[in-house]
Amino acid sequence: MRSTSEGLLRLAVVTGLPARLFRPWWRMHADRPYPVAEVYRTGQSVHLADAEAAMRFPQLMAGLPFPFASLYEPVAAGPERFGVLFVIREATPGVPVGTLDRERLRAAGHRLARDLAALTAAGQAAVWDGDALGVGPPATDGSDGGAESGAGAESGGGAESGGGAGAEDGGAGEAVDRLAQAVLSLDRRGAVGFVNTAAEELLGLPRAQLRGRVVWEVLPWLGHPAYEDHFRAVFMSTEPVHFRARRGRHPPGEWMSVGLYPGPGGVTLTIDAADKPAYAPASAVVEPGAGQDPAADRATALYRPVALAIALSEAVTARQVSAVVTQELLPAFGGRQLAIYLLDERHLHLAWETGFPHGFLNRFDGVALDARLPGVETLTSGRPLFFESMEHLAAAYPGIPLDADVGARAFLPLIASGRPVGSCILGFDAPRGFSPEDRTVLTALAGLIAQALQRARRYDTEAALARGLQAALLPHRLPVRAHVDTVGRYLPGTQGMEVGGDWYDVIETRGGLLALVIGDVQGHGVSAAATMGQLRSAVRAFALTGSTPEEVMRGTNQLLIDLDPGQFASCCYVLLDPASGIVRAVRAGHPQPLLRHPDGRTEVLDLAGGVVLGIDPEATYPLTPLRLEIGSVLALYTDGLVETPGVDIDLGVERVRCALAAARPAPLTETADRLISEASGVTDRPDDIALLLASRTGGAGVVGGPA
């Protein structure tokens, strides 16, 4: 039903199923890709006879990967929508929902809408803001069939009288009581009815404490999230489920073998002692590939989208996304080949491949959307295509080149938010079937992959823009001055947006002085690069007017506060007289420079400093004087050069200090390359790096331009 929150639907009443098992679906926004939400939005009925029909809602099937049918009817009176009436029943594979059932559900929806409209007309709000209400089926006169009558008898007047007495009368009850295995009967709400003697002995609870109560209340260890999926399976389908469960968690108890046998009126629960399973899950997440029984495979199927989604959330570039898919998707399904094609100007281009013969897929690179190929048609139709053998693939697409005579293939459309992104090919070395669960999970995973690739392409576009912007803003060459050499280097990061806000500059100011500047804007991407450009221009403007180092830093700080980009920056400004070597330096939250003396002794300077730029409009930046001797080298750098995740930054500073001490004093370009070379070889570098070296010489200066 609708609620008082705009666009939020809430599960109001459920019968024939334990409401607690479906808590994840108690609340649902009307814009979600589920049949309930679609029916509420559109006012059109949806009838899903089996898992194949339900694959148009992959999120539904990924969360409830069981063989069941579901029918959804809008509850509306004219333009006023109240909610959705839906029924879950046994699947009828290949047989659509019949006309009589459609009409019966439509009539029930109309009656319910009429009654809710009457409440509204009487001044009562027809909304639901509470939790789901679980009720038993109504008592019937038997005219609607024995199954419904039986269910009503078991759960309507109390499970103790309905389930226990009936089962214990006659020889059937005595036969079950002779079993060494614990046997309990549950009604459609999960309430305990019949309890045999072995159940009392094994569980250590008398029948009086078991009967009539919900099983998860009297046996809370069965209510662990790791086992909820098994109970959902038997209450929604007709297939029995077997699994092992640990009795008690704190402290861990012995392992039990649990069997669940569904029927129209409820579920039979059996419990017996069991050996510790080989996989022995320690949490609600069951690791895949650990030899579970078929029932546990359902938990594995739920694990796959979760594991892939977590991994995809950390992948930023299209290449990283493709690598994650290779690492997570292929092992999960036993695949050997993977190819990803991306759509660009109505052509599919190969973006990633693994496992295929070298060069085989080149013939399909750049194919148009009118080509009759499975990788194209899965995208244009929006339907996944599954071929259980290469013979089936060849028969469906006569003349198509094949890379192998034996195997199976799955072609998945990559569609994100209704926009086509590309297609994914999953290959297997041997023929294999694709169960409804396999098809559902693969379809859901394809949606996750498409969203990640769409996000990655946006990142790639913005990264290219940021790289171009930063390249335009960094100095293309440094000034050549007598008595001083300068060399600059810039290295982008290898993670995320790559390009950050690091910059350096060398400015010729009044009186023949030379300003050496290095800074680091918080963040990465276009925003950081743009802010860096503004700060570099500001520092240059203040410096060219003859401002003192303190005035340059204060003015730049105030400008960043006025611009209010939501970012802060660190900076180090050094004003050098090349002739005398006199230096006046100010620092705003930036790493301390390094100074290599002519004799090779290298130290970390101790410049007085203020807070980073863009935080405090009253901040002051004290001046530190020093002298740069002929033959000495001053190194200014950003934190990317000395920071390594999980390592103390002081160790990074010491590493660079030692490298500078060991470097030859000339040429300066080799020193810069040596300092930057170690970082350039790191493939997983989260931050960008800027480096500026200045050395006093006795004669005409040379310059090592930016790199």
TITORDREN-773239 format. One line per field, with one value per residue (C-alpha): residue number from 0; residue in three letters; z, y, x. Coordinates in pm, whole numbers, plus 50000, padded with zeros to 5 digits. Layout:
N
seq = (NUM  ...) $
type = (ALA  ...) $
zz = (Z  ...) $
yy = (Y  ...) $
xx = (X  ...) $
This chain:
707
seq = (0  1  2  3  4  5  6  7  8  9  10  11  12  13  14  15  16  17  18  19  20  21  22  23  24  25  26  27  28  29  30  31  32  33  34  35  36  37  38  39  40  41  42  43  44  45  46  47  48  49  50  51  52  53  54  55  56  57  58  59  60  61  62  63  64  65  66  67  68  69  70  71  72  73  74  75  76  77  78  79  80  81  82  83  84  85  86  87  88  89  90  91  92  93  94  95  96  97  98  99  100  101  102  103  104  105  106  107  108  109  110  111  112  113  114  115  116  117  118  119  120  121  122  123  124  125  126  127  128  129  130  131  132  133  134  135  136  137  138  139  140  141  142  143  144  145  146  147  148  149  150  151  152  153  154  155  156  157  158  159  160  161  162  163  164  165  166  167  168  169  170  171  172  173  174  175  176  177  178  179  180  181  182  183  184  185  186  187  188  189  190  191  192  193  194  195  196  197  198  199  200  201  202  203  204  205  206  207  208  209  210  211  212  213  214  215  216  217  218  219  220  221  222  223  224  225  226  227  228  229  230  231  232  233  234  235  236  237  238  239  240  241  242  243  244  245  246  247  248  249  250  251  252  253  254  255  256  257  258  259  260  261  262  263  264  265  266  267  268  269  270  271  272  273  274  275  276  277  278  279  280  281  282  283  284  285  286  287  288  289  290  291  292  293  294  295  296  297  298  299  300  301  302  303  304  305  306  307  308  309  310  311  312  313  314  315  316  317  318  319  320  321  322  323  324  325  326  327  328  329  330  331  332  333  334  335  336  337  338  339  340  341  342  343  344  345  346  347  348  349  350  351  352  353  354  355  356  357  358  359  360  361  362  363  364  365  366  367  368  369  370  371  372  373  374  375  376  377  378  379  380  381  382  383  384  385  386  387  388  389  390  391  392  393  394  395  396  397  398  399  400  401  402  403  404  405  406  407  408  409  410  411  412  413  414  415  416  417  418  419  420  421  422  423  424  425  426  427  428  429  430  431  432  433  434  435  436  437  438  439  440  441  442  443  444  445  446  447  448  449  450  451  452  453  454  455  456  457  458  459  460  461  462  463  464  465  466  467  468  469  470  471  472  473  474  475  476  477  478  479  480  481  482  483  484  485  486  487  488  489  490  491  492  493  494  495  496  497  498  499  500  501  502  503  504  505  506  507  508  509  510  511  512  513  514  515  516  517  518  519  520  521  522  523  524  525  526  527  528  529  530  531  532  533  534  535  536  537  538  539  540  541  542  543  544  545  546  547  548  549  550  551  552  553  554  555  556  557  558  559  560  561  562  563  564  565  566  567  568  569  570  571  572  573  574  575  576  577  578  579  580  581  582  583  584  585  586  587  588  589  590  591  592  593  594  595  596  597  598  599  600  601  602  603  604  605  606  607  608  609  610  611  612  613  614  615  616  617  618  619  620  621  622  623  624  625  626  627  628  629  630  631  632  633  634  635  636  637  638  639  640  641  642  643  644  645  646  647  648  649  650  651  652  653  654  655  656  657  658  659  660  661  662  663  664  665  666  667  668  669  670  671  672  673  674  675  676  677  678  679  680  681  682  683  684  685  686  687  688  689  690  691  692  693  694  695  696  697  698  699  700  701  702  703  704  705  706) $
type = (MET  ARG  SER  THR  SER  GLU  GLY  LEU  LEU  ARG  LEU  ALA  VAL  VAL  THR  GLY  LEU  PRO  ALA  ARG  LEU  PHE  ARG  PRO  TRP  TRP  ARG  MET  HIS  ALA  ASP  ARG  PRO  TYR  PRO  VAL  ALA  GLU  VAL  TYR  ARG  THR  GLY  GLN  SER  VAL  HIS  LEU  ALA  ASP  ALA  GLU  ALA  ALA  MET  ARG  PHE  PRO  GLN  LEU  MET  ALA  GLY  LEU  PRO  PHE  PRO  PHE  ALA  SER  LEU  TYR  GLU  PRO  VAL  ALA  ALA  GLY  PRO  GLU  ARG  PHE  GLY  VAL  LEU  PHE  VAL  ILE  ARG  GLU  ALA  THR  PRO  GLY  VAL  PRO  VAL  GLY  THR  LEU  ASP  ARG  GLU  ARG  LEU  ARG  ALA  ALA  GLY  HIS  ARG  LEU  ALA  ARG  ASP  LEU  ALA  ALA  LEU  THR  ALA  ALA  GLY  GLN  ALA  ALA  VAL  TRP  ASP  GLY  ASP  ALA  LEU  GLY  VAL  GLY  PRO  PRO  ALA  THR  ASP  GLY  SER  ASP  GLY  GLY  ALA  GLU  SER  GLY  ALA  GLY  ALA  GLU  SER  GLY  GLY  GLY  ALA  GLU  SER  GLY  GLY  GLY  ALA  GLY  ALA  GLU  ASP  GLY  GLY  ALA  GLY  GLU  ALA  VAL  ASP  ARG  LEU  ALA  GLN  ALA  VAL  LEU  SER  LEU  ASP  ARG  ARG  GLY  ALA  VAL  GLY  PHE  VAL  ASN  THR  ALA  ALA  GLU  GLU  LEU  LEU  GLY  LEU  PRO  ARG  ALA  GLN  LEU  ARG  GLY  ARG  VAL  VAL  TRP  GLU  VAL  LEU  PRO  TRP  LEU  GLY  HIS  PRO  ALA  TYR  GLU  ASP  HIS  PHE  ARG  ALA  VAL  PHE  MET  SER  THR  GLU  PRO  VAL  HIS  PHE  ARG  ALA  ARG  ARG  GLY  ARG  HIS  PRO  PRO  GLY  GLU  TRP  MET  SER  VAL  GLY  LEU  TYR  PRO  GLY  PRO  GLY  GLY  VAL  THR  LEU  THR  ILE  ASP  ALA  ALA  ASP  LYS  PRO  ALA  TYR  ALA  PRO  ALA  SER  ALA  VAL  VAL  GLU  PRO  GLY  ALA  GLY  GLN  ASP  PRO  ALA  ALA  ASP  ARG  ALA  THR  ALA  LEU  TYR  ARG  PRO  VAL  ALA  LEU  ALA  ILE  ALA  LEU  SER  GLU  ALA  VAL  THR  ALA  ARG  GLN  VAL  SER  ALA  VAL  VAL  THR  GLN  GLU  LEU  LEU  PRO  ALA  PHE  GLY  GLY  ARG  GLN  LEU  ALA  ILE  TYR  LEU  LEU  ASP  GLU  ARG  HIS  LEU  HIS  LEU  ALA  TRP  GLU  THR  GLY  PHE  PRO  HIS  GLY  PHE  LEU  ASN  ARG  PHE  ASP  GLY  VAL  ALA  LEU  ASP  ALA  ARG  LEU  PRO  GLY  VAL  GLU  THR  LEU  THR  SER  GLY  ARG  PRO  LEU  PHE  PHE  GLU  SER  MET  GLU  HIS  LEU  ALA  ALA  ALA  TYR  PRO  GLY  ILE  PRO  LEU  ASP  ALA  ASP  VAL  GLY  ALA  ARG  ALA  PHE  LEU  PRO  LEU  ILE  ALA  SER  GLY  ARG  PRO  VAL  GLY  SER  CYS  ILE  LEU  GLY  PHE  ASP  ALA  PRO  ARG  GLY  PHE  SER  PRO  GLU  ASP  ARG  THR  VAL  LEU  THR  ALA  LEU  ALA  GLY  LEU  ILE  ALA  GLN  ALA  LEU  GLN  ARG  ALA  ARG  ARG  TYR  ASP  THR  GLU  ALA  ALA  LEU  ALA  ARG  GLY  LEU  GLN  ALA  ALA  LEU  LEU  PRO  HIS  ARG  LEU  PRO  VAL  ARG  ALA  HIS  VAL  ASP  THR  VAL  GLY  ARG  TYR  LEU  PRO  GLY  THR  GLN  GLY  MET  GLU  VAL  GLY  GLY  ASP  TRP  TYR  ASP  VAL  ILE  GLU  THR  ARG  GLY  GLY  LEU  LEU  ALA  LEU  VAL  ILE  GLY  ASP  VAL  GLN  GLY  HIS  GLY  VAL  SER  ALA  ALA  ALA  THR  MET  GLY  GLN  LEU  ARG  SER  ALA  VAL  ARG  ALA  PHE  ALA  LEU  THR  GLY  SER  THR  PRO  GLU  GLU  VAL  MET  ARG  GLY  THR  ASN  GLN  LEU  LEU  ILE  ASP  LEU  ASP  PRO  GLY  GLN  PHE  ALA  SER  CYS  CYS  TYR  VAL  LEU  LEU  ASP  PRO  ALA  SER  GLY  ILE  VAL  ARG  ALA  VAL  ARG  ALA  GLY  HIS  PRO  GLN  PRO  LEU  LEU  ARG  HIS  PRO  ASP  GLY  ARG  THR  GLU  VAL  LEU  ASP  LEU  ALA  GLY  GLY  VAL  VAL  LEU  GLY  ILE  ASP  PRO  GLU  ALA  THR  TYR  PRO  LEU  THR  PRO  LEU  ARG  LEU  GLU  ILE  GLY  SER  VAL  LEU  ALA  LEU  TYR  THR  ASP  GLY  LEU  VAL  GLU  THR  PRO  GLY  VAL  ASP  ILE  ASP  LEU  GLY  VAL  GLU  ARG  VAL  ARG  CYS  ALA  LEU  ALA  ALA  ALA  ARG  PRO  ALA  PRO  LEU  THR  GLU  THR  ALA  ASP  ARG  LEU  ILE  SER  GLU  ALA  SER  GLY  VAL  THR  ASP  ARG  PRO  ASP  ASP  ILE  ALA  LEU  LEU  LEU  ALA  SER  ARG  THR  GLY  GLY  ALA  GLY  VAL  VAL  GLY  GLY  PRO  ALA) $
zz = (50000  49960  50269  50391  50253  49892  49654  49931  49927  50235  50267  50459  50488  50407  50443  50368  50420  50733  50718  50892  50606  50369  50579  50306  50090  50351  50211  49841  49648  49351  49111  49185  48908  49076  48952  49253  49180  48806  48857  49102  48862  48541  48664  48445  48566  48558  48546  48582  48537  48597  48636  48262  48262  48575  48417  48297  48665  48739  49079  49193  49080  49217  49560  49541  49312  49354  49113  49180  48995  49090  48982  49043  49019  49071  49343  49214  49194  48893  48916  49284  49342  49673  49617  49462  49532  49451  49476  49492  49385  49230  48902  48578  48343  47986  48073  48094  48361  48259  48184  48478  48728  48578  48608  48966  49073  48887  49059  49400  49325  49225  49544  49757  49573  49621  49995  50029  49828  50066  50360  50189  50122  50490  50584  50669  50512  50302  50369  50556  50770  50999  50970  50765  50931  50904  50924  50875  50580  50651  50748  50450  50403  50189  49858  49737  49763  50022  50021  50116  50378  50526  50546  50720  50973  51061  51099  51181  51517  51659  51551  51869  51818  51440  51376  51686  51746  51388  51336  51662  51612  51494  51370  51174  51490  51656  51348  51347  51723  51673  51452  51604  51390  51525  51326  51356  51150  51063  50931  50659  50918  51054  51374  51522  51526  51564  51761  51793  52095  51932  51881  52252  52341  52082  52140  52516  52511  52605  52344  52532  52474  52105  51983  51859  51858  51555  51498  51502  51847  52007  51798  51748  51598  51294  51254  51165  50838  50685  50689  50598  50229  50281  50455  50185  49928  50079  50156  49798  49597  49613  49631  49957  50102  50307  50486  50795  51075  51393  51703  51906  51830  52163  52239  51907  51941  51757  51391  51289  50964  50875  50621  50499  50307  50173  50114  50051  50422  50560  50595  50767  50953  51038  51257  51330  51458  51187  51140  51094  50723  50524  50441  50792  50721  51004  50898  50695  50375  50241  50039  49685  49547  49883  49812  49944  49879  49611  49866  49974  49609  49643  49903  49666  49392  49620  49713  49351  49285  49627  49577  49226  49332  49611  49376  49102  49349  49383  49007  48842  48488  48218  48234  48609  48565  48303  48528  48817  48594  48489  48849  48996  48720  48545  48860  48998  48694  48580  48265  48061  47807  47852  47608  47663  47376  47426  47211  47037  46756  46678  46654  46906  46980  47163  47500  47682  47610  47783  47699  47328  47059  46975  46711  46683  46805  46583  46303  46524  46638  46518  46396  46331  46519  46212  46200  46269  46550  46901  47066  46871  46900  47277  47304  47046  47189  47553  47605  47721  47485  47621  47408  47592  47320  47023  46802  46931  46862  46508  46440  46557  46358  46049  45917  46230  46293  46602  46814  46933  46843  47202  47470  47568  47542  47717  47555  47800  47721  47910  47972  48244  48333  48000  47803  47594  47701  47520  47543  47737  47614  47865  47731  47870  47755  47777  47704  48004  48092  48228  48508  48576  48871  48650  48394  48656  48834  48510  48393  48722  48710  48357  48489  48757  48500  48268  48544  48641  48279  48227  48540  48426  48088  48261  48477  48172  47998  48300  48357  48000  48048  48376  48219  47937  48178  48403  48113  47995  48344  48439  48306  47966  48037  48332  48309  48247  48491  48573  48894  48929  48765  48803  48708  48745  48724  48743  48769  48774  49004  48881  49078  49034  48847  48828  48785  49099  49201  49242  49075  49067  48921  48886  48864  48780  49013  49063  49156  48981  49246  49163  49328  49363  49425  49488  49599  49634  49604  49793  49573  49216  48879  48690  49003  49165  48840  48793  49148  49099  48792  48985  49271  49038  48863  49197  49331  49004  49010  49370  49307  48998  49190  49421  49723  50010  50063  50359  50149  49863  50096  50279  49954  49803  50120  50110  49740  49795  50080  49860  49571  49813  49592  49891  49876  50063  49946  50084  49945  49990  49852  49840  49724  49612  49527  49276  49314  49692  49771  50029  50071  50238  50265  50386  50420  50442  50567  50308  50358  50467  50181  50162  50131  50000  50094  49863  50070  50018  50366  50326  50581  50623  50669  50956  50802  51020  50880  50896  50828  50482  50243  50229  50596  50818  50683  50978  50922  50926  50755  50932  50728  50759  50626  50511  50263  49960  49903  49561  49474  49710  49593  49727  49678  49696  49656  49721  49959  49681  49661  50025  50113  50085  50219  50554  50593  50823  50616  50806  50653  50308  50378  50498  50185  49958  50173  50134  49758  49728  49936  49717  49389  49186  49229  48852  48612  48799  48550  48650  49016  48943  48740  49021  49283  49066  48917  49219  49230  48853  48875  49120  48942  49229  49316  49473  49450  49195  49247  49180  49226  49187  49227  49239  49254  49285  49032  48980  48621  48362  48451  48266  48287  48296  48175  48312  48250) $
yy = (50000  50363  50540  50898  50924  51038  50750  50493  50169  49946  49583  49593  49241  48900  48562  48214  48326  48421  48800  48815  48630  48911  49205  49323  49394  49559  49902  49978  50302  50329  50395  50065  49799  49549  49428  49574  49919  49891  49789  50075  50327  50211  50073  49765  49405  49184  48803  48600  48230  48107  48213  48269  48520  48687  48751  49088  49183  49062  49231  49036  48705  48778  48836  48546  48288  48020  47857  48037  48225  48569  48775  49150  49357  49733  49847  50175  50358  50587  50808  50727  50453  50269  49991  49649  49310  49022  48645  48399  48040  47735  47799  47663  47651  47726  47765  48126  48245  48149  48389  48268  48337  48681  48769  48640  48851  49155  49117  49090  49405  49594  49489  49598  49932  49991  49931  50157  50428  50406  50457  50759  50904  50857  51070  50793  50796  50482  50461  50221  50335  50036  49706  49418  49236  48857  48684  48328  48232  48270  47969  47832  47607  47372  47488  47634  47316  47098  47262  47600  47445  47252  47559  47749  47476  47456  47825  47974  47837  47781  47550  47346  47206  47193  47051  46844  46658  46566  46425  46231  46050  45690  45503  45790  45983  45672  45600  45947  45930  45620  45811  45907  46220  46533  46615  46933  47063  47435  47615  47881  48145  47940  47843  47502  47241  46875  46788  46430  46286  46301  46675  46723  46524  46678  47035  47004  47175  47031  47027  47289  47541  47456  47428  47736  47958  48077  47847  48129  48233  47891  47798  48133  47970  47882  48251  48341  48540  48265  48031  48269  48204  47832  47905  48153  47881  47625  47874  48006  47688  47317  47189  47049  47205  47050  47239  47229  47480  47549  47519  47826  48090  48215  47985  47795  47478  47149  47120  47004  46859  47044  46933  47140  46973  47214  47138  47337  47363  47424  47284  46974  47046  46769  46813  46564  46576  46623  46639  46975  47066  47113  47474  47567  47925  48164  48433  48490  48505  48160  48151  48019  47711  47539  47226  47322  47116  47237  47428  47624  47714  47960  48152  48139  48286  48576  48610  48660  48992  49121  49029  49171  49488  49549  49497  49712  49996  50025  50009  50349  50308  50084  49871  49824  49729  49469  49326  49295  49112  48871  48806  48772  48652  48383  48184  48207  48031  47824  48030  48042  48319  48675  48961  49307  49530  49896  50092  50403  50580  50275  50040  49786  49806  49540  49682  49370  49004  48706  48335  48364  48265  48555  48777  48577  48862  49126  49042  49152  49479  49780  49587  49793  49742  49594  49296  48959  48849  48732  48997  49263  49122  49074  49451  49563  49331  49378  49000  48771  48482  48145  47861  47537  47408  47541  47337  47538  47861  47751  47646  47979  48180  47981  48067  48251  48201  47989  47981  47624  47317  47233  47467  47695  48068  48338  48677  48944  49294  49574  49831  50097  50313  50223  50330  50072  50046  49734  49357  49088  48740  48463  48141  47787  47508  47239  47222  47317  47404  47740  47700  47972  48076  48101  48310  48536  48600  48655  48903  49090  49093  49231  49527  49590  49568  49810  50066  50038  50075  50377  50534  50446  50609  50927  50908  50851  51151  51375  51246  51331  51678  51719  51606  51851  52130  52062  52032  52374  52525  52387  52585  52460  52586  52738  53065  53048  53262  53312  53155  52913  52595  52482  52155  52060  51725  51622  51265  51189  50924  50581  50547  50716  51042  51031  51405  51614  51972  51959  52236  52410  52737  52955  53329  53612  53899  54255  54322  54012  53780  53435  53289  52909  52785  52446  52366  52095  52145  51894  51639  51518  51576  51879  52072  52034  52120  52431  52550  52484  52708  52988  52963  52949  53262  53434  53354  53473  53797  53877  53790  54009  54314  54288  54160  54006  53628  53687  53912  53662  53384  53598  53729  53382  53251  53526  53467  53095  53176  53429  53180  52923  52616  52384  52294  52385  52385  52364  52578  52663  52993  53054  53389  53347  53602  53403  53626  53617  53296  53471  53297  53409  53131  53091  52772  52698  52344  52204  51933  52068  52117  51927  52097  51919  52102  52112  51844  51604  51648  51660  51785  51839  52212  52348  52635  52813  52768  52854  52662  52546  52800  52846  52783  53085  53442  53568  53321  53450  53298  53372  53420  53196  53330  53105  53098  52876  52813  52757  52389  52326  52187  52288  52028  52127  51846  51747  51472  51218  51176  51071  50914  50543  50399  50231  50368  50652  50967  51030  50713  50844  51174  50991  50777  51083  51259  50964  50952  51323  51282  50995  51172  51345  51724  51776  51762  51860  51681  51346  51424  51500  51181  50978  51117  51062  50724  50513  50658  50628  50251  50208  50082  50158  50521  50701  51059  51276  51417  51755  51814  52135  52144  52459  52467  52765  52762  52980  53074  53096  52895  52604  52477  52132  52190  52027  51659) $
xx = (50000  50095  50225  50236  50591  50587  50665  50715  50516  50493  50395  50068  49925  50072  49909  50037  50398  50594  50614  50954  51124  51037  51149  51393  51086  50866  50954  50985  51005  50774  51062  51240  51269  51036  50697  50513  50657  50591  50229  50176  50332  50165  49833  49890  49878  50188  50169  50488  50421  50777  51139  51180  50896  51032  51372  51246  51284  51640  51657  51352  51495  51840  51688  51441  51605  51341  51094  50766  50496  50367  50066  50030  49713  49682  49446  49308  48977  48987  49295  49352  49609  49605  49858  49910  49754  49986  49975  50265  50203  50368  50548  50400  50701  50604  50235  50111  49872  49520  49236  49024  49304  49366  48997  48970  49268  49134  48796  48965  49166  48851  48671  48962  48989  48616  48641  48948  48777  48480  48714  48865  48520  48439  48740  48987  49332  49386  49759  49987  50279  50325  50508  50377  50087  50100  49764  49642  49421  49049  48845  48653  48353  48556  48408  48737  48942  49103  49444  49304  49079  49370  49586  49310  49255  49622  49691  49356  49251  49598  49872  49867  49521  49526  49871  49935  49612  49548  49895  49906  49574  49609  49911  50064  50149  50293  50505  50655  50716  50929  51175  51509  51495  51325  51010  50803  50515  50499  50196  50214  50304  50595  50409  50490  50213  50302  50618  50746  50927  51270  51224  51161  51471  51703  51598  51558  51220  50878  50605  50410  50688  50713  50355  50174  50484  50678  50971  51229  51117  51155  51461  51637  51946  51733  51654  52012  52030  52243  51940  51659  51707  51638  51310  51209  51274  51036  50761  50768  50827  50753  51110  51251  51565  51845  52118  52338  52298  52487  52272  52357  52616  52748  52917  52904  52698  52688  52593  52247  52121  51800  51540  51246  50960  50695  50329  50010  49930  50276  50626  50762  51084  51330  51639  51914  52271  52533  52907  53074  53051  53370  53288  53163  53052  53131  52887  52575  52779  52856  53175  53127  53290  53325  53126  52784  52478  52231  52029  52334  52394  52108  52308  52604  52387  52306  52672  52780  52604  52708  53074  53082  52900  53151  53443  53288  53234  53610  53681  53702  53832  53684  53997  53959  53593  53686  53957  53708  53460  53735  53836  53485  53253  53458  53550  53197  53046  53344  53389  53709  53648  53527  53483  53335  53223  53133  52891  53020  52834  52618  52915  53044  53414  53615  53724  53847  53906  54056  54068  53990  54245  54474  54317  53993  53769  53931  53686  53397  53556  53358  53051  52739  52414  52245  52483  52320  52547  52450  52668  52479  52129  52152  52205  51949  51680  51777  51751  52032  52109  52220  52360  52421  52656  52846  52613  52319  52506  52597  52239  52100  52356  52453  52798  52913  53287  53348  53662  53597  53390  53301  53171  52884  52825  52622  52566  52454  52323  52495  52222  52236  51936  51777  52084  52273  52636  52760  52754  52938  53032  53092  53245  53277  53507  53239  52865  52656  52301  52189  51937  51680  51892  52204  52020  51871  52199  52392  52129  52146  52526  52518  52319  52582  52860  52680  52637  53002  53116  52892  53038  53390  53339  53230  53542  53760  53607  53650  54004  54098  53952  54139  54466  54424  54333  54630  54871  54754  54791  55134  55432  55553  55903  56084  56277  56653  56849  57213  57342  57051  56920  56559  56389  56021  55849  55483  55349  54974  54830  54727  54401  54068  54069  54451  54496  54495  54566  54944  55141  55478  55597  55907  55836  56075  55984  56101  56461  56591  56449  56314  56003  55991  55638  55482  55128  54866  54489  54276  54102  54132  53972  53851  53751  54094  54274  54059  54122  54493  54489  54323  54573  54873  54748  54688  55035  55191  54992  55084  55449  55477  55353  55653  55459  55654  55625  55393  55168  55162  55046  54789  54645  54620  54454  54192  54126  54062  53822  53639  53615  53471  53529  53486  53854  54170  54531  54882  55162  55529  55662  56039  56182  56545  56810  57020  57322  57353  57167  56951  56617  56293  56034  55677  55477  55101  55051  55291  55559  55895  56149  56476  56817  57128  57445  57749  57923  57629  57483  57104  56853  56482  56430  56228  56034  55780  55433  55066  54746  54651  54499  54123  54042  54113  54082  54291  54575  54931  55232  55563  55878  56185  56520  56802  57090  57140  57510  57664  57633  57343  57008  56665  56388  56020  55767  55406  55300  55246  55623  55658  55321  55248  54919  54980  55334  55440  55502  55825  55965  55878  56050  56359  56359  56355  56617  56853  56790  56871  57187  57306  57233  57502  57481  57477  57312  56998  56771  56924  56863  56497  56460  56617  56380  56075  56175  56081  55730  55682  55729  55439  55126  54888  54969  54672  54804  54979  55328  55488  55862  56065  56443  56657  57038  57272  57553  57854  57774  57497  57192  57037  56683  56534  56183  55871  55810) $
